[in-house]
Amino acid sequence: MTTLRLGVLPWRVRYAPGFDLWRERLEGEVAFAAMRGVQMLMMPEYAPLEMAAQPQPDLGLELKAACEMAENAVAAACAIAQQHAIWLLPGTLPFRNRDRIHNRAPLISPAGKVAFQDKHCMTRFESELWHIDAGQPPAVFDTDFGRIGISICYDLEFPALPRAQVEAGAWLILAPSCTDSLAGFNRVQIAARARAMENQCFLAVAPTVGTAHGIATLDENRGRAGIYGPVDRGFDDSGIVAEGEMDRQKLLIVDLDSTRLDAVRADGAVRNHRDHPAAPPAARVAVFA
């Protein structure tokens, strides 16, 4: 199957501590998307962390609670995905494995099966304050709609990571993100558009949005949902397939057809996908004569 109805949901973070409140909200959002024919739904990086909010904002306690809830959260998301027969990326969560913590994105099938993509490059917040470690390298996922990849937020800013997924057959890259400033969001959006252009693929971004007083981790969030593609024949001159409103939670739904990528890769004005150097040569020092 080449056509996918993709739903991209910015997540307005709120102070609503507790696992049951988060699960209820997740089920409602998934049901809403499924009723509109969405076949795959993506939510942002760290979207579930509102369930780990404490009586007083505390980075350490929020991280500890999120790690303790992570496995149950994935199990609940698997049950919801199966109930609504939808592919689901419910956000990312910190997972503790002995003395190491990884930021992981679960991709769940309509049968309730799950596979994971770890974040590979950590932001300063993650490495210096939360001590999150780099996880497994890029993976690709075989779905009913072909092979896709997941590139979590900051990973998107390093071209070799999504490029490895595209070279492994991914035609769509999902990028769940969490950015607390307009500059941070712009970095992710610029990277998304660049990766879509240079790989002639589709790339979708789902950010956290809004202000959540009482949560140290997700207190301020900026961004908009976006889906981007090649900047070439058959696509908008901007490369923008669709974008949502800034800082607003509203489900963005787009029908994506992978054969459009086949066409532009074969007969575009340029062939970025084909012409991408296998390994960039080392820079030389030019000598003035």
N, C-alpha and C positions, 0 to 999 in steps of 0.2 A: 504494500500500500504506500502511495506516495503523498497523499494529502492528509494533513493533520490539522484539526481544529485545536489550536493552542490557547490556553487561558493564562494570562500573566497578571498576578494579583499583588499590587503593593499592599503592605500590611501596616495599618495604622496601629501603632503600639499604644497600649493603654495600661493603666495600673489595674490589673485584674489577677491578683496572685492566686495560685492554686491550679492543680492539674485538671480538675473537673471543668472549671471555667474555660480553660484553653481548649480542651477536647470538645466541649459544646460549641464553641465558636468555630473551631476547625470543621466540624461536621456541617454546620450551617453554611460556611463558605463553599465547601465541596458540593453540597446539595444544590446550592444556587448555580454553581458553574455547570454541574451535570445536567440540570434542567435546561440549560442553554446550549446543550450539545457539545460542550467542551470534552475533548478526549484526553487531554493532558493538561494538568494544572500545576503551575509553579508559583511558589511563595518565596519570600526573601530569606537571606542569610539571617540567622538568629531570631527569626520571627517567633518561635515558641518560647523565647526566654522571658516573656512577660509572666509566664506561669511560675517562674522562680523568684519573683519579687518578694522582698522581705518587709517587715514592719517599718524598718528604717533602711534607706539605700545603703548597700554594702556590696562592693565588687566581689570580695572573697566569698561571702555567704551566697550571693546569687550564682556564682560559678559552681560552688559545691552543690547547691540545690539542683541546678540544671543538669549536672552530671548524674546525680542520683535519680533524676526523672527521665533521663534520655531513653533508656531501653523501653520503659513503659509508654513513653510518648510515641516511639516508632511503632510499637505494637498497636496502639490505638489508631495511628494513622493508617496502618496496614488494614485494620478492620474496616475503617471508613472508606478507603479506596476500593476494597472488595465489595462493600455494600453498594457503592455507586458505580461500580464497574468503570473506573477511571484510572489513568496513570497519574501519579501524584508525587510531587516534590514538596513536602510540607514545610520547607525551611531547613536550616542547618542547626545542629546541636553540638555542644562540647561533649565528647565521650572520654571517659577516663579508662586507661588500660595500665593498671599498676601505677607506676610513678609518672606516666606520660598522659597528656591530654591532646586530643585531636579534634579539630572542627570538621564535622562530617555531614554530608548531604545524602539523605536516603532517597533513592528513586524506587517507587513502589508500583508494582504492576496491578492491573485490575483483578488479578487472582490473589492479591495480598502478599506477593513475594517481594523481597527487598534486596537491593544491592546498593553499595555506597561509593561515593567519591569524597576523598579527603581534600581539604585545603592544603596547598603545598607551600605557598609563600605567606608568611605571617605579617600583619601590620605591627607597628610599634606597640599599640595597645595590647594586641594578643601576645606578643613575645615578651614585652617588658612588664606588663601588669598582670596578665593571666598566665604567662609561661606556657602557652600552647605551642606544641611542637609541629613541625612539618609532617604531613601524613604521606600516604602512598602517592606515587606519581599518577599522571593523568590516566583515566580509564575511558572506555567507550561502552555503551549499553545497547544491546540488541532489543529493539522494541517492535511493536506491530507496524511501526511507521518507518522502519529502517534504523540505522545506527545513529545515536546521538551522543553528545558529550556534556559534561557539567564543568564549568569553570567558576569557582567561588570568588566573587568580589575581586580582591587584590590580585588573585592569580591571573585575571583577565588582562592585567597590565604588563604581562610578560609573554610576548608573542609565541615563544617556543612551546608553551604549555597547551593552549588551544590548537596550535598547529599540529602537535603530535596527535591530537584527537581527530582532526580533519584528515590527516594522512592515514589514520586507521579507519577511515570511512564515515566519520560523522558529518552529516549535512546540516545539523542544527546543534548549537551550543546553548545550553541554559546557564544563565549567570545570576544566581541569587546573590543579592548584595545588601550591605548595611553600611550606610554612610551618614555621619553626623554633621556634615557641613556641605554647603553648596560646592565648594572646591572638591571635596571628596566624591560627591556624586558626579561632577563633571569629569573627573579622572576616569571613573568607571564608564561613563557614557562615551567619552572620546575613545577609550580603549575598545569598547564594544563595536563602535562604528568602524574603527580601524581593522579589527580582527575580521569583521564581516566583509570588508572590502578586500583585504589582502588574501583571504581564503575563499572568497566567493561562496560564502555560506550564509545561513541565517543565524542570527544571534539575538537572544531575548534576555532582557534585564528586568528583574523584579526587586525593588528596594523596600526597605522599611521607611515609613513616613510618620510625621507627627511628633508631638512632644508628650512624654509620659513622666510627669512629676512623681517621684517616689521610686523610680527604678534607676539605679546607678549605671547599669550597663546600656540601656536603651533610652536615655533621657531625651536626646534630641536626634531627629532623623529627617533627612532631606532626600528627595528624589522623585522620579516619575517612571512609570512602566514604559518600556520601549522594545520594539522589535526592529531589527536592522538587517539589511541585505547588501548585495553587491551594488556598486555605483557604476552602473553600466546598462546596456540595452535590456529592455524589458522591466526595468526597475526605475523608481523615482530618481531624478538627478541627484538628490541628497543622500540616497541610500536608505532613507527612513521608510520602513514599511508601515509602521504605526507607532504612535506615542500617546500616552495618557496625560492627564493634567498633573501639574507639579504639586507635590505634597498632598495628594488626595488619594484615598483608597477607592479605586473604581476598577472593576475587572476589565481588562483589555483582552478582547477575543479576536484572533486573526486565523484565517485558513491559510496554511502554508503548503505549497506544492513543491516537492523536491525536484521535479522535472524542470522547473524554471531555472534552477541552478545548473542542471545538466546543459541546458541550452546556452546559458551565458558563458559557462566554462568552455564550451566547444566553439562558440562564435561571438564572443564579446569583442568590444573594441580593443580590450586588453585581455590577457589570460593570466591574471595574478596567480590563480591556483596552480596552473601548469608551470609558470615561469618562476615560482618561488625557489630560491636556491636551496639545494639539499642541505648544505652546511655553509654558512657565510664564511668567506675567506678572511683570514686574519688581515687587519689593516697594516699597510706598509707606511714607512716614513718617506714622504716625497723629498727629493733633493732639488734645491734651487740651482740652476746653472747660470 
